[in-house]
Amino acid sequence: MTDVSLNITDVDLNRTDVDLNMTVVDLNMTVVDLNMTDVSLNITGVSLNITDVDLNRTDVDLNITVVDLNMTDVSLNITGVRLNITDA
């Protein structure tokens, strides 16, 4: 993805028993602009199993205001992660 702009306002995410199994994920993003305001994340029973993730980020601008993260029983299993961030 090139020139991605995400403007998120007043987002309320309520997730229960989320199971994400991702293998060989390749994300190539250039000029990513994330503007988030009043974000509330309530996550319960989350299991993340990620293998072979390649993240290439260029020109990342993160503007986050009033973020509330409530996580319960979160399990993160990440293997083979390559993170390249430029001009963040």
Buried (B, 14 or more C-beta within 10 A) or exposed (E): EEEEEEEEEEEEEEEEEEEEEEEEEEEEBBBBBBBBBEBBBBBBBBBBBBBBBBBBBBBBEEEEEEEEEEEEEEEEEEEEEEEEEEEE
